[in-house]
Amino acid sequence: MCLSENLTLRESLQGYWKRVEVNRSNVEYLDSDEVYTVYNIFNNSINTFYSFRKNEFDKGYTLENHLISDINYIYSGIKKNSGKVLLGFEGMLSGEKTWKEVVESGGEVFSVRFSTKDRVTIFFSDDYSETYIKLDDGNLPIHLKDVLKQTSNEIGVNMNKKEPKVLGIGGVFFKTESIEKTQKWYQENLGIVPTGPWGTIFQSRDIDNPDQKNSFVWSPHDQKTDYFNPSKKEFMINYRVQNIEDFVKMLKEKGVTILLEVTEYEGLGKFSHILDPDGNKIELWEPPKSTTVE
């Protein structure tokens, strides 16, 4: 199992995949069946694989199978079985067996190996493997887009709903005896020019979407500020997130202390405050709709 240290299995498999190669009995050939697999796109609250195969008669795509699995169970299975996961197809589709029952009864064994973050090979046996490449919306055939939309409507979920997760650091806030003196020192010595009385905004392009603008806020606060309360620390970190509503809901289910429910401020975005185990107050921030970098 060759997963990136920075990505979980769930994050790595998220998205659209096209089967491009099949290796059966050690004979490798390019796939001609146009098989596409979608993982956890339709509904981020469940872990789902949807596979679509091209229908040669009408050149459209049909839903081939629907496998619901517990990704945490899979991940623990990978660690216990040296990269091998038990997966059973029979019984699950008809609903006759639960995922656990399928595994315990000796389902099919396969291992997942990533050569890059956009390429994955699944080994079902020593002489049978399939290789998939990751696609974005722009690479999807129009017929597949139609059936994806139709399927999402049938199961009553929003296909465009993004996975709740942290995207990066949105800002650093820290206490100081004198905001004016601190800003002056950083400007004269480090060249950090204040954008306003509250600090400085650094802007950058998103690596995956160069037209999107990301902001990082550097902000000194008065020593007597209560903005960091109930934390007693001298700093607070802001994390930029997507789908903040579902993210905070997920944190609640895990027992994380929520100090501020999701609150939206016009022109600034959505915010929430939580506490980590060390008593540090954390600010979660979902920016307003993205703008482009000029």
N, C-alpha and C positions, 0 to 999 in steps of 0.2 A: 504494500500500500504506500504510494508515494504522494502524499498530500502536502500542500504548502503549509509551512508552520504557521502562517498568518491566516489561513482559512480553515474553517470547520468543514466537515463533510457536507453538511447542509448548505453552507454558503457556496461550496465548490460546485455542487450539482444544480443549484438554483438556475432556472432559465430554460432556454430552448436548445435542443441538441439534434443534429442530423447524423444518421448512421452513414458512414462513408466507406468502411471496409469491413469485410467478413473474412475471418480466417478459420476455415473448417478442414480438419484433417491435414493441417499444416500447408494448405493451399490457399494463398491469399488472393482475394479478388475485390474489385471495387463493387460496392453495393449498387444494385440497380432497382431495388424495391422502393426507394425513397421513403425510408422510415424516419419519422421525427418523434422525439420524446420531449415532453414538457414536464419539468419537476417543480411542484409547489408554486405555480404561477397563479392559478385560479383562486386559491384560498390559502392565505398564509397561516391560518390557524390549524391546518392539518398538513400532513406530509404525504404528498400524492405524486405518483407517476402516471402520466397519460401518454400513450403511444398512438401515433397516427400512421397509417399506411396508405400509400397512393392507390387509388382504384384506377386501373388501366383503362377501364371502359369510359369513364366520364372525366378522367384526369383530376378528379377531386380527391379529398382525403377523408377517411372515415376513422372513427375512434376504434382502435384495435383492442385495447385492454385498459383496465383501470385497477391499479394496484395501490392499496392503501397500506402504508407501513409506518412503524414507529422508528424514526430516525435515530433516536437515542438507543433503542434496542439494537439497531444495526451497528451503530458506532461501538457499543460495548462488545458486540459480537466480533467486530473486526479486531479489537484489541486482544480478545481472548483467543481468537483463532488465527493469529498471525496473518491478518489481512484477508481472511476468508469469511464470507457471510453466508448464512443459511437462508435461502429464499425459495419459497414454494409458490408455484403459480396455480396448480390445481387446488380446488377447494376454496381458495380465496375469492375467485371471481364469482362463484355461485353463492358465496356466503355460508357455505357448509362448515368452514373452519375459521377460527380466529387466526390472527398472525402468529400468536404464540403457539397454538396447536399445530400449525403448519411447520414451524421451525422444529418443535419437539418431535414431530413425526418423521423428520429427516428430509427436509425440502432440498431443492437443488442448491449446490454449492457454487458460489462464484466469488471472484475477487476483483476489486476495482483498482486500477492503476492509472495515475495521471502522468502524462508526459509533460504537459503544460497546463495552465489554468483553463485553456480553451480546447483541450483535446483529452479524451478519456478512453481507455480501453478496458473492457469488461471481459474477464476470462471465466467462461462457464465451465470449462474443463481444460485439460492439457492440450487438446486439439481443436478447441472451439472458442473463438473470441470475436468480439465486435468492437469497432472503434467509432467514436462519435466526435464531431467537432461542434463547438458552441456557436450559436447564431444570435444575432440581435433582430429586432423587429424588421429592420430594413432588408434582411436576408430571407425572410419568410415568404414562400409563394403565396399569391393572392388567394388561392383555393384553401390553403391551410389557415390563413388568417380568418377566412369566413367560418370554417368549422370550429376554430378556437373561440370565436365570438359566440357562435351558436351554442357550443358546449358550456361556456361560462354562463350564458343566459339560462340554460336548462338547470344548472345546479345553483343558480341564484347568487352568484358572486361577481365581484368586480375584477375583470381580468387585468385592469390597469393598476390595481391596488398594490402598492410597493411593500416589500418586506420590511417590518419594523426592525431597525438596527442603527447603530452609531456609524456615522460616515467619517467623522474626524473631529478635531479640536476646533471649537468655535471661538474660544477666547480665554484669556487669563485675567483674573481680577485679583488685586492684592492691596493690602492696607499700607498707608504711608503717613508719616507725621505731617508732611506738607505736599499736597498734590502739585502745587505750582513749582516748588523747588525740585521735586522728583521729575516732572515733565521737562523742566529746563535742563537738568543734568543729563537726562537721556537724549535730549535733542542736541546738546552741545557735544556730547561724547560719543553717542552711538548713532546720531543722525535720525532718531525717531521723532518725526515732526507730528505734533498733536493735530488730529483731525477736528477735535472739538474739546471742550472743557473736561469731558469724561475720559479722553484718551485718544488712541489711534486705531484706525482700521487698516489692516493689510489685506490686499485682494490678490487672488490668484485664479488660474484656470483649473477646471476640473480635469484630471488626467484622462478620464473615460469620456468626458463630454466637454471638449475645449471651448464650446460656446457658452458654457455655464460659468457664472461668477461665484466664487467662494470667498467668504469674508472671515477674517480672524481679528478679534477685538483685543487690544492691549489696553487695560484700564486700571489706573491707580485710584484707590478709594480712601476717603478720610478714615483715620484710625478709629474714629468713634462711630463709623457706619453700622447700621443694624442689618444691612443687606445680606451679610454672611450668617446671621443668626438662624438656627440655634448653635451653629458651629462656633467654636472658640479659636479657630485657626486664622492665620493671617492672609489666607488666599482662598479663592474659589475658582474652579475650572468649569468652563462651559463646553458641552459636547454637542456637536451638530448631528442631528438625527433625521431619519425619514420615517413617516407614518407614526408620528409621536403619540397619537391616541392609542393605537394598538401596542406601542412600545411600553407606555406607562401601564396599560392593562396587564401586560405580560409581567412587568416588574411587581405589580400588586400581587399577582398569583404566586410569585416567588417569595413574598413576604417582605419586600423592600419597603422602607419607610418613605412615604410620599408626603412631602411638606406642602407642595402646591400642585393642585390638579391642573390639567392642561388649560392654559389661559391664552387667548389670542389678543395681540395688540396690533392695531391697524398700522400697516407699513413696516412692522418689525418681525412679525411671524408669531409662532406659538411657543410657549414656554412651560416648563414644569421644573419643580425642585425636589430633589431626593437627598437621602443621607447614605453614605457608605459605611462599612463596619467600623471605621476609625473616627466617625463623627464628622467627616468632611461634607460640607454641603456641596451638592453638584447641581449645576444648571443644565437642563436639557433644552435644546432649541431647534425648532424646525423653521428654517427661513421661509419668507413668503415666496411666491412663485419666482423661479429663477429669472435673472436678467442676463444679458450678454456682456462680455468684457469688450470694451471698445479698444 
